Amino acid sequence: MPASGTRRGRATAALLAAVLLLPAACGRSGPGPTPPGPPATGDQRYGAAPARDPQVTYQPDVVFVGGGGGSVRGLSDDALTWRIDPAASGADQLARGRVMFLTGRAVGRVLDVRRAGDDLAVTLGPVDITEVIRDGTFAGDRPVSLDSPTRYDAGTPFWAEYDAESGAGGGGRMMPVVARRRAAGFAVTPVCCADGVGARFSYDGGGIRVAGTVTLLMKSPSARFHLEIRGGAVRRAELRIAGMAGLRIEIAGATDAGRNINKRIPIPLDFSVPVGEILGVPFSVTANQLVGVQTAFSSRDGNIKAAGEWSLGGDLGFGYADGAFGVTKPWNLTVRNSITDSIYGPSVGVSGIIVHYQAAFRVGLGILGFTSGLYATVTATAGLTVGSALGAPIELCRSTQLGLWLDYGVGYRIPAGLVKVINAFLDLVNAGPIEEKAGIGRVDNVFNKLDVQPDVRICRG
């Protein structure tokens, strides 16, 4: 995670502290998500094979394995280990530290390679796209529509939930039911992309119940990109995701035990649209998500409920040239339905909840959140509080802290807590570790505002 991710963490911690220190006196559902795209089947699941082109120079440690998806015999539930045909051309050249390029999804740094019965098991980690391609210029001739993506399911990965503070795994088994995911009390249904990208989620465990929906609203979304690599360095890059329309958050939480949670759920599912081969490189546009929930109930009967919507003006994306970044357009965030007005939750103590949502769009190579290439990520954090009902005769205070960040660049970024979980597993199987990030990037805080109602001294603390 970039350095600014640490700043986001400190901001979240400060917000949680503010919830617990709130004075004691401070005390529209949109349409349901659209169905996801169809699941990938057959060779579709494993991606298209690369083809050599004289206009592209690859790095010397890239190993091309022949046969494309036809050489794949299976993929582990955690999406880290590919079982391939050991007789495929180039397979005998695979070794730790080299880069395997079998398909647009089966590409990465070899962390481990071993015989597994009649198969060759190759564990891959993420790889920067400049560690695959040394020279080449790639551009989409026209916008790529994201209306009807293919859904790629990871199965039952061990990393599907982790504690946001310690980075420890949730320990639960994931039960696949279409696009619905369940881990240690959490159930998540992600959606994409015609009307937006988002997730419906719920949690029930340990005396805590949470349910909500977060949606990055979109209208006819599409992607355009341009990438120029020379000498293993990015010279020029552009990415634009058009169709951004708004942000909608609906959340409800309660406890009857006075307990709290702080969890992150990297949704183990890709929505992907193949761009097609550009100079023999099988690029895809993918969207994946992460949801986090943190509660701050100060009493055994804590509860809170709220819903709000904001409009967004401008595309999501960036430009990079001559060593400098620029955002495609400034964003204009305006309130459609005030989430602060909607906050409800009478209890004897202060109740608070923080919703963390991240939607990442990537154009490149790889699988799930390990895709490397051009990326643009939206991160929204909404912290909601309602004061104690005991103070209601004076004032029942409500507040919302909304933060919005854009993270963009060329390379890859993986949440630090998720990297810890995966590396702990890789260490157990004597495989090499993965890095948290690679490439070039920047993070901008485009919106950060505290809304307190009523706007009186006792509620402002």
Wavefront OBJ file of the C-alpha trace (Angstrom):
o trace
v 0.000 0.000 0.000
v 1.318 3.486 -0.798
v 2.531 5.749 1.977
v -0.758 7.600 1.805
v -2.454 4.323 2.741
v -0.789 4.726 6.136
v -2.236 8.219 6.331
v -5.672 6.780 5.569
v -5.134 4.285 8.408
v -4.261 7.080 10.834
v -7.316 9.041 9.711
v -9.547 6.022 10.328
v -8.053 5.497 13.800
v -8.624 9.161 14.612
v -12.215 8.886 13.450
v -12.802 5.844 15.652
v -11.339 7.701 18.628
v -13.680 10.609 17.909
v -16.632 8.211 17.934
v -15.748 6.921 21.395
v -15.099 10.415 22.764
v -18.329 11.910 21.419
v -20.168 13.660 24.271
v -22.959 11.635 25.846
v -25.500 14.248 24.766
v -24.691 13.514 21.132
v -26.664 10.715 20.501
v -33.882 5.764 0.718
v -33.056 2.513 -0.392
v -32.096 2.482 -4.081
v -32.832 -0.324 -6.510
v -31.244 -3.681 -5.804
v -27.935 -4.629 -7.418
v -27.962 -5.901 -10.971
v -27.061 -9.558 -11.539
v -23.386 -10.279 -12.183
v -22.090 -11.368 -15.561
v -21.914 -15.038 -16.507
v -19.240 -17.230 -14.939
v -16.234 -18.127 -17.048
v -16.241 -21.632 -18.504
v -13.687 -23.876 -20.239
v -10.674 -22.147 -21.762
v -12.336 -18.799 -21.020
v -11.363 -19.240 -17.378
v -7.642 -19.333 -18.046
v -7.268 -16.494 -20.562
v -5.819 -16.129 -24.050
v -2.278 -17.136 -25.000
v 0.312 -14.484 -25.915
v 1.808 -14.290 -29.387
v 5.245 -13.006 -30.343
v 5.340 -9.708 -32.237
v 8.463 -7.981 -33.615
v 7.289 -4.648 -32.145
v 7.485 -5.990 -28.587
v 10.646 -6.882 -26.661
v 10.250 -9.017 -23.542
v 12.527 -9.172 -20.508
v 15.149 -11.962 -20.704
v 13.777 -13.971 -17.742
v 10.272 -14.324 -19.245
v 9.455 -17.942 -20.076
v 6.735 -18.500 -22.667
v 4.868 -21.727 -21.992
v 2.988 -23.057 -25.002
v -0.556 -24.296 -25.367
v -2.409 -21.402 -23.741
v -5.431 -22.459 -21.695
v -5.145 -25.953 -23.138
v -1.980 -26.512 -21.074
v -3.766 -25.647 -17.817
v -5.033 -28.601 -15.798
v -6.268 -26.678 -12.801
v -5.998 -23.605 -10.594
v -5.907 -23.698 -6.794
v -8.773 -22.135 -4.835
v -6.453 -19.371 -3.640
v -5.578 -18.547 -7.283
v -1.854 -18.756 -6.517
v -0.888 -22.165 -7.944
v -1.402 -23.253 -11.545
v -1.284 -26.951 -12.441
v -0.023 -27.226 -15.998
v 1.053 -29.860 -18.493
v 4.769 -30.558 -17.839
v 5.168 -31.468 -21.506
v 4.070 -28.016 -22.693
v 6.808 -26.179 -24.558
v 8.881 -24.017 -22.245
v 7.604 -25.689 -19.051
v 10.999 -27.299 -18.444
v 12.572 -23.806 -18.281
v 10.453 -22.650 -15.339
v 12.372 -21.954 -12.129
v 12.049 -19.779 -9.062
v 12.569 -16.128 -9.887
v 11.673 -16.405 -13.554
v 8.429 -15.048 -15.049
v 5.899 -17.477 -16.531
v 3.767 -16.216 -19.418
v 1.201 -18.860 -20.367
v -1.954 -16.745 -20.851
v -3.143 -13.252 -20.034
v -4.240 -14.557 -16.615
v -1.538 -17.184 -16.030
v 1.376 -14.779 -15.834
v 3.555 -13.903 -12.856
v 6.812 -14.324 -10.957
v 7.519 -17.992 -10.191
v 7.632 -18.414 -6.406
v 7.716 -22.207 -6.470
v 7.657 -24.975 -9.084
v 7.367 -28.714 -8.394
v 5.946 -31.927 -9.775
v 2.491 -32.798 -8.452
v 1.580 -36.243 -9.749
v 1.240 -35.974 -13.516
v 1.130 -32.162 -13.365
v 3.597 -29.348 -12.861
v 2.484 -27.079 -9.990
v 3.645 -23.491 -10.464
v 2.995 -20.942 -7.703
v 2.934 -17.415 -9.083
v 3.256 -14.051 -7.412
v 2.466 -10.653 -8.929
v 4.954 -9.154 -11.354
v 5.308 -5.574 -12.561
v 4.359 -5.244 -16.202
v 7.790 -3.699 -16.921
v 9.313 -6.948 -15.625
v 7.439 -8.732 -18.416
v 7.743 -6.201 -21.240
v 10.918 -4.256 -21.969
v 9.763 -2.310 -25.033
v 6.347 -1.803 -26.596
v 3.534 0.657 -27.177
v -0.030 -0.504 -26.553
v -3.291 1.344 -27.037
v -6.941 0.468 -27.400
v -8.317 1.621 -30.771
v -11.725 2.394 -29.239
v -13.388 2.444 -25.804
v -13.855 -0.983 -24.222
v -17.428 -1.371 -22.946
v -17.669 -2.722 -19.400
v -21.418 -3.385 -19.531
v -21.185 -7.200 -19.781
v -18.062 -8.547 -18.070
v -17.252 -12.198 -17.458
v -17.102 -13.272 -13.816
v -13.982 -15.146 -12.683
v -14.397 -16.916 -9.352
v -11.371 -17.734 -7.184
v -13.018 -20.646 -5.362
v -12.440 -20.773 -1.584
v -9.257 -18.769 -0.920
v -7.786 -18.688 2.581
v -7.145 -14.947 2.207
v -10.786 -13.970 1.697
v -11.002 -12.199 5.070
v -8.444 -10.674 7.389
v -8.382 -8.551 10.511
v -7.803 -4.922 9.538
v -5.554 -4.196 12.513
v -3.329 -7.264 12.825
v -3.475 -8.567 9.248
v -4.328 -12.022 10.612
v -6.580 -14.260 8.578
v -10.224 -14.675 9.565
v -9.857 -18.427 9.719
v -13.214 -19.125 8.074
v -13.846 -21.352 5.063
v -15.410 -19.656 2.044
v -18.544 -21.330 0.692
v -19.100 -20.531 -3.006
v -22.716 -19.911 -4.009
v -22.767 -18.190 -7.425
v -21.247 -14.775 -6.671
v -22.177 -14.893 -2.990
v -19.288 -15.298 -0.531
v -19.273 -16.259 3.136
v -16.336 -16.084 5.539
v -16.342 -16.235 9.324
v -19.826 -14.731 9.567
v -19.576 -12.497 6.485
v -21.623 -12.938 3.315
v -20.847 -10.765 0.293
v -22.477 -10.448 -3.132
v -20.481 -8.272 -5.556
v -21.995 -6.761 -8.712
v -20.627 -5.129 -11.887
v -20.792 -3.167 -14.162
v -23.622 -1.719 -16.362
v -25.217 0.296 -13.549
v -22.179 0.370 -11.304
v -19.728 -1.701 -9.321
v -20.518 -2.548 -5.729
v -21.198 -5.120 -3.052
v -24.044 -6.173 -0.792
v -22.682 -7.572 2.473
v -23.800 -8.836 5.871
v -22.237 -10.100 9.082
v -23.777 -12.005 11.978
v -21.581 -13.308 14.765
v -20.494 -12.742 18.354
v -23.560 -10.683 19.183
v -22.965 -8.266 16.275
v -25.119 -7.868 13.172
v -24.208 -5.688 10.208
v -25.799 -5.373 6.760
v -25.195 -2.906 3.988
v -24.656 -2.066 0.349
v -21.995 0.138 -1.222
v -22.262 1.016 -4.913
v -20.089 3.154 -7.157
v -22.843 4.190 -9.562
v -21.989 4.168 -13.283
v -23.752 4.740 -16.609
v -22.546 2.791 -19.655
v -18.994 2.431 -18.288
v -16.086 2.068 -20.693
v -12.285 2.116 -20.635
v -9.610 3.731 -22.820
v -5.872 3.299 -22.342
v -2.413 3.910 -23.750
v 0.848 2.456 -22.458
v 4.368 3.030 -23.736
v 7.314 1.120 -22.216
v 10.905 1.726 -23.272
v 13.975 0.116 -21.732
v 11.860 -1.469 -19.003
v 10.475 1.903 -17.848
v 7.096 3.536 -18.370
v 7.442 6.542 -20.682
v 3.792 7.388 -21.151
v 0.552 6.056 -19.711
v -3.109 7.027 -19.879
v -6.197 5.378 -18.434
v -9.741 6.666 -18.428
v -12.790 4.886 -16.999
v -15.818 6.793 -18.274
v -19.352 6.696 -16.885
v -18.893 7.622 -13.213
v -22.245 8.785 -11.824
v -22.313 8.614 -8.028
v -21.763 6.818 -4.739
v -24.465 5.147 -2.654
v -24.053 3.763 0.863
v -26.651 1.927 2.959
v -25.622 0.465 6.308
v -27.185 -0.888 9.488
v -25.449 -2.379 12.519
v -26.395 -3.517 16.006
v -25.044 -5.395 19.008
v -26.586 -7.030 22.051
v -23.244 -7.918 23.603
v -21.294 -4.667 23.496
v -18.692 -6.188 21.162
v -17.043 -4.672 18.075
v -15.440 -5.871 14.842
v -12.792 -4.560 12.455
v -12.617 -6.704 9.315
v -11.531 -6.439 5.688
v -12.931 -8.677 2.934
v -10.998 -8.739 -0.365
v -13.715 -10.132 -2.622
v -12.177 -13.178 -4.390
v -13.819 -12.521 -7.707
v -12.850 -10.632 -10.876
v -15.165 -9.008 -13.376
v -13.178 -9.010 -16.597
v -13.537 -7.847 -20.198
v -10.889 -9.031 -22.695
v -9.422 -6.230 -24.788
v -8.001 -8.692 -27.280
v -4.396 -9.107 -28.326
v -2.480 -5.881 -28.850
v 0.821 -6.698 -30.521
v 0.317 -10.242 -29.288
v -0.281 -9.267 -25.627
v -3.715 -10.433 -24.330
v -4.781 -7.459 -22.193
v -8.007 -7.400 -20.169
v -9.915 -4.747 -18.248
v -10.806 -6.039 -14.778
v -12.716 -4.729 -11.787
v -12.381 -6.071 -8.262
v -13.357 -4.862 -4.823
v -12.652 -4.821 -1.100
v -15.139 -4.152 1.704
v -14.308 -3.314 5.318
v -16.467 -2.768 8.389
v -15.457 -1.377 11.766
v -17.956 -0.871 14.598
v -17.732 1.317 17.688
v -20.583 0.438 20.039
v -20.089 1.812 23.558
v -23.072 -0.017 25.093
v -24.645 -3.470 24.951
v -27.710 -2.161 23.080
v -25.790 -0.246 20.405
v -27.414 0.202 17.008
v -27.128 2.528 14.017
v -28.724 2.799 10.590
v -28.154 5.228 7.688
v -28.372 5.657 3.906
v -27.044 8.339 1.598
v -26.124 9.107 -1.986
v -23.709 11.496 -3.692
v -23.313 12.445 -7.359
v -19.898 12.355 -9.012
v -18.873 14.440 -11.979
v -15.864 13.469 -14.093
v -14.140 10.308 -15.312
v -11.845 8.101 -13.275
v -8.295 7.941 -14.555
v -4.938 9.595 -15.034
v -2.235 10.590 -17.455
v 1.512 10.108 -17.026
v 4.322 11.560 -19.137
v 7.830 12.896 -18.560
v 7.866 11.517 -15.021
v 4.747 13.385 -13.866
v 1.138 12.390 -13.147
v -2.064 14.261 -13.829
v -5.688 13.350 -13.060
v -7.950 13.276 -16.136
v -10.591 15.562 -14.629
v -11.275 17.056 -11.195
v -14.155 15.328 -9.453
v -17.233 17.207 -8.324
v -18.967 15.509 -5.380
v -22.435 16.789 -4.436
v -25.040 15.428 -2.016
v -28.167 13.835 -3.462
v -29.518 12.359 -0.242
v -27.868 13.358 3.034
v -26.613 10.344 4.940
v -26.308 12.449 8.108
v -30.020 13.325 7.995
v -30.841 9.613 7.803
v -28.732 8.400 10.745
v -30.894 6.626 13.314
v -29.963 4.528 16.322
v -31.197 5.297 19.818
v -29.285 3.480 22.562
v -27.944 4.276 26.016
v -24.449 4.811 24.596
v -22.756 6.279 21.561
v -22.936 4.095 18.432
v -20.587 4.306 15.480
v -19.713 2.406 12.344
v -17.072 2.886 9.654
v -17.561 1.496 6.143
v -14.455 1.095 3.989
v -14.977 0.374 0.283
v -12.502 0.048 -2.563
v -13.178 -0.486 -6.268
v -10.144 -1.074 -8.493
v -10.127 -0.951 -12.300
v -7.091 -2.431 -14.049
v -5.904 -2.875 -17.627
v -3.133 -5.427 -17.813
v -2.057 -9.001 -17.137
v -2.698 -11.343 -14.226
v -5.507 -12.563 -12.034
v -7.659 -11.062 -9.269
v -5.989 -8.251 -7.309
v -2.587 -9.438 -8.560
v -3.168 -7.924 -12.006
v -0.355 -5.643 -13.165
v -0.693 -2.814 -15.646
v -2.540 0.485 -15.595
v -4.806 0.878 -12.593
v -7.211 3.405 -11.076
v -8.752 2.773 -7.677
v -11.510 4.569 -5.783
v -11.455 4.264 -1.996
v -14.365 5.605 0.056
v -14.504 5.675 3.849
v -17.655 6.751 5.671
v -17.671 7.054 9.463
v -21.096 7.461 11.070
v -21.984 8.244 14.703
v -25.150 8.790 16.681
v -25.200 9.979 20.266
v -26.744 8.507 23.366
v -30.526 8.588 23.645
v -30.061 9.640 27.268
v -28.941 13.015 25.975
v -31.799 13.376 23.496
v -33.741 15.950 25.611
v -30.718 18.224 25.114
v -29.580 17.271 21.597
v -29.333 13.959 19.736
v -26.117 14.429 17.814
v -25.323 12.762 14.480
v -22.222 13.019 12.349
v -20.699 11.709 9.116
v -17.045 11.799 8.103
v -16.697 11.012 4.396
v -13.321 10.545 2.727
v -12.648 9.777 -0.924
v -9.266 8.840 -2.412
v -8.016 8.114 -5.929
v -5.063 5.743 -6.281
v -3.622 5.352 -9.781
v -0.511 4.371 -11.683
v 1.206 1.567 -13.586
v 2.230 -1.611 -11.758
v 0.299 -3.290 -8.974
v -0.834 -2.525 -5.417
v -1.997 -5.084 -2.829
v -3.378 -4.138 0.631
v -0.658 -4.567 3.256
v -2.799 -6.754 5.533
v -3.589 -9.102 2.657
v 0.112 -9.387 1.753
v 0.904 -10.446 5.356
v -1.716 -13.192 5.227
v -0.539 -14.543 1.870
v 3.155 -14.409 2.783
v 2.498 -16.289 6.027
v 0.960 -19.068 3.939
v 3.735 -19.020 1.339
v 6.323 -19.326 4.093
v 4.619 -22.506 5.324
v 4.956 -24.107 1.890
v 8.528 -22.827 1.413
v 7.549 -20.544 -1.459
v 8.985 -17.091 -2.009
v 7.156 -14.021 -0.652
v 5.241 -11.462 -2.673
v 5.813 -7.726 -2.546
v 3.121 -5.270 -1.514
v 3.590 -3.013 -4.534
v 5.621 -2.381 -7.667
v 5.743 0.263 -10.352
v 4.841 3.940 -10.241
v 1.783 5.505 -8.672
v 0.163 8.345 -6.775
v -2.689 8.809 -4.294
v -4.891 11.911 -4.135
v -7.394 12.761 -1.411
v -10.185 14.323 -3.450
v -12.785 14.750 -0.704
v -12.740 14.821 3.093
v -15.568 16.411 5.050
v -17.147 16.169 8.495
v -20.892 16.884 8.689
v -22.351 17.365 12.198
v -26.052 17.809 12.918
v -27.367 19.776 14.602
v -24.524 22.217 14.166
v -24.354 23.286 17.796
v -21.485 23.449 20.283
v -22.501 20.393 22.302
v -22.455 18.212 19.147
v -19.225 19.655 17.820
v -17.587 18.422 21.013
l 1 2 3 4 5 6 7 8 9 10 11 12 13 14 15 16 17 18 19 20 21 22 23 24 25 26 27
l 28 29 30 31 32 33 34 35 36 37 38 39 40 41 42 43 44 45 46 47 48 49 50 51 52 53 54 55 56 57 58 59 60 61 62 63 64 65 66 67 68 69 70 71 72 73 74 75 76 77 78 79 80 81 82 83 84 85 86 87 88 89 90 91 92 93 94 95 96 97 98 99 100 101 102 103 104 105 106 107 108 109 110 111 112 113 114 115 116 117 118 119 120 121 122 123 124 125 126 127 128 129 130 131 132 133 134 135 136 137 138 139 140 141 142 143 144 145 146 147 148 149 150 151 152 153 154 155 156 157 158 159 160 161 162 163 164 165 166 167 168 169 170 171 172 173 174 175 176 177 178 179 180 181 182 183 184 185 186 187 188 189 190 191 192 193 194 195 196 197 198 199 200 201 202 203 204 205 206 207 208 209 210 211 212 213 214 215 216 217 218 219 220 221 222 223 224 225 226 227 228 229 230 231 232 233 234 235 236 237 238 239 240 241 242 243 244 245 246 247 248 249 250 251 252 253 254 255 256 257 258 259 260 261 262 263 264 265 266 267 268 269 270 271 272 273 274 275 276 277 278 279 280 281 282 283 284 285 286 287 288 289 290 291 292 293 294 295 296 297 298 299 300 301 302 303 304 305 306 307 308 309 310 311 312 313 314 315 316 317 318 319 320 321 322 323 324 325 326 327 328 329 330 331 332 333 334 335 336 337 338 339 340 341 342 343 344 345 346 347 348 349 350 351 352 353 354 355 356 357 358 359 360 361 362 363 364 365 366 367 368 369 370 371 372 373 374 375 376 377 378 379 380 381 382 383 384 385 386 387 388 389 390 391 392 393 394 395 396 397 398 399 400 401 402 403 404 405 406 407 408 409 410 411 412 413 414 415 416 417 418 419 420 421 422 423 424 425 426 427 428 429 430 431 432 433 434 435 436 437 438 439 440 441 442 443 444 445 446 447 448 449 450 451 452 453 454 455 456 457 458 459 460 461
